[in-house]
Amino acid sequence: MPPRLSPTVRQQRLGIELRKMRERVGVTPKTLAATIGTDLPKISQMENGKSGISADRLRTWARTCGCEDGPYLDALLAMTQDRRKYWWDSYRGRLPNEIIDIAEMEHHASSLSILNSTFIPGLLQTPEYAAAVFERLPPQYQQEAEARREFRIRRQQIFDDRPKPYSAFLHESALRMQFGGPEVLREQLLSLLENSERPGVEIRVIPFSVPTYTGSGESLYLARGPVPELDTVQIDLSHGPKFVHSEAELDSYRRIKERTAMISLEPDESREFIWTLRKDFS
């Protein structure tokens, strides 16, 4: 099969893990190519996510690199077996791949946790709020605005189709940003309260009274993998989403989440805070 032109973040991640496994013990691409029965260009394509790898070859790769970690290897093997088409694939060509990869990340995560200080996270947005958010896109992206809104709302079905623990740490500034005006925000805050009652969903507020904290001003989305080595952090940047999975960066963002949990209001306090705040927009 020809190499993939645009591998997904998940496909790239499998390649990154293959490279890390090889480099950790100093096995050369040439040695590995001979061991698994392929050529050097194919090894490069596998490590870049541009070519898949069979389960048998992955086991040989891991054995050659001395990898005997059962849960970790099992998780990688599961990634090689997943070749289904998903609902988000229908958006390819309509939206940037990085946007589509967020849905893929959410689907495969064991739990999700987000820290946001500027707006309500996508999985918790009402359609009217989401439409108002996308109104601020630069002119060159305005033709995508409706597709982005539709895609964002479709992502929310994960709460019903594939429920998992989800926690949102929202700064008070995000709760006060009036995308679409006071009435849209009022309904958005009501929707937040309703979502906070879902099983497994935790919404916690960081009020203005909390001093500057680690991670303030950032939007960090932590997706836990089946094993810690396969965790992913997605960061919102001006030019689009960035996906982070180096061990050092993951450790840093995990610590930010832990510290944020320590300074946030508890869930019940957060619900009371949001109810009170909602009255300001009546």
Secondary structure in CASP SS format (residue, H / E / C, confidence):
PFRMAT SS
TARGET T0000
AUTHOR 0000-0000-0000
METHOD secondary structure of the structure
MODEL  1
M C 1.00
P C 1.00
P C 1.00
R C 1.00
L C 1.00
S C 1.00
P C 1.00
T C 1.00
V H 1.00
R H 1.00
Q H 1.00
Q H 1.00
R H 1.00
L H 1.00
G H 1.00
I H 1.00
E H 1.00
L H 1.00
R H 1.00
K H 1.00
M H 1.00
R H 1.00
E H 1.00
R H 1.00
V H 1.00
G C 1.00
V C 1.00
T C 1.00
P H 1.00
K H 1.00
T H 1.00
L H 1.00
A H 1.00
A H 1.00
T H 1.00
I H 1.00
G C 1.00
T C 1.00
D C 1.00
L H 1.00
P H 1.00
K H 1.00
I H 1.00
S H 1.00
Q H 1.00
M H 1.00
E H 1.00
N C 1.00
G C 1.00
K C 1.00
S C 1.00
G C 1.00
I C 1.00
S C 1.00
A H 1.00
D H 1.00
R H 1.00
L H 1.00
R H 1.00
T H 1.00
W H 1.00
A H 1.00
R H 1.00
T H 1.00
C C 1.00
G C 1.00
C C 1.00
E C 1.00
D C 1.00
G H 1.00
P H 1.00
Y H 1.00
L H 1.00
D H 1.00
A H 1.00
L H 1.00
L H 1.00
A H 1.00
M H 1.00
T H 1.00
Q H 1.00
D C 1.00
R C 1.00
R C 1.00
K C 1.00
Y C 1.00
W H 1.00
W H 1.00
D H 1.00
S H 1.00
Y H 1.00
R E 1.00
G C 1.00
R C 1.00
L E 1.00
P C 1.00
N H 1.00
E H 1.00
I H 1.00
I H 1.00
D H 1.00
I H 1.00
A H 1.00
E H 1.00
M H 1.00
E H 1.00
H H 1.00
H H 1.00
A C 1.00
S C 1.00
S E 1.00
L E 1.00
S E 1.00
I E 1.00
L E 1.00
N E 1.00
S C 1.00
T C 1.00
F C 1.00
I C 1.00
P C 1.00
G H 1.00
L H 1.00
L H 1.00
Q C 1.00
T C 1.00
P H 1.00
E H 1.00
Y H 1.00
A H 1.00
A H 1.00
A H 1.00
V H 1.00
F H 1.00
E C 1.00
R C 1.00
L C 1.00
P C 1.00
P H 1.00
Q H 1.00
Y H 1.00
Q H 1.00
Q H 1.00
E H 1.00
A H 1.00
E H 1.00
A H 1.00
R H 1.00
R H 1.00
E H 1.00
F H 1.00
R H 1.00
I H 1.00
R H 1.00
R H 1.00
Q C 1.00
Q C 1.00
I H 1.00
F H 1.00
D H 1.00
D H 1.00
R C 1.00
P C 1.00
K C 1.00
P C 1.00
Y E 1.00
S E 1.00
A E 1.00
F E 1.00
L E 1.00
H E 1.00
E H 1.00
S H 1.00
A H 1.00
L H 1.00
R H 1.00
M C 1.00
Q C 1.00
F C 1.00
G C 1.00
G C 1.00
P H 1.00
E H 1.00
V H 1.00
L H 1.00
R H 1.00
E H 1.00
Q H 1.00
L H 1.00
L H 1.00
S H 1.00
L H 1.00
L H 1.00
E H 1.00
N H 1.00
S C 1.00
E C 1.00
R C 1.00
P C 1.00
G C 1.00
V E 1.00
E E 1.00
I E 1.00
R E 1.00
V E 1.00
I E 1.00
P C 1.00
F C 1.00
S C 1.00
V C 1.00
P C 1.00
T C 1.00
Y C 1.00
T C 1.00
G C 1.00
S C 1.00
G C 1.00
E C 1.00
S C 1.00
L E 1.00
Y E 1.00
L E 1.00
A E 1.00
R E 1.00
G C 1.00
P C 1.00
V C 1.00
P H 1.00
E H 1.00
L H 1.00
D C 1.00
T E 1.00
V E 1.00
Q E 1.00
I E 1.00
D E 1.00
L E 1.00
S C 1.00
H C 1.00
G E 1.00
P E 1.00
K E 1.00
F E 1.00
V E 1.00
H C 1.00
S C 1.00
E H 1.00
A H 1.00
E H 1.00
L H 1.00
D H 1.00
S H 1.00
Y H 1.00
R H 1.00
R H 1.00
I H 1.00
K H 1.00
E H 1.00
R H 1.00
T H 1.00
A H 1.00
M H 1.00
I H 1.00
S C 1.00
L C 1.00
E C 1.00
P H 1.00
D H 1.00
E H 1.00
S H 1.00
R H 1.00
E H 1.00
F H 1.00
I H 1.00
W H 1.00
T H 1.00
L H 1.00
R H 1.00
K H 1.00
D H 1.00
F H 1.00
S C 1.00
END
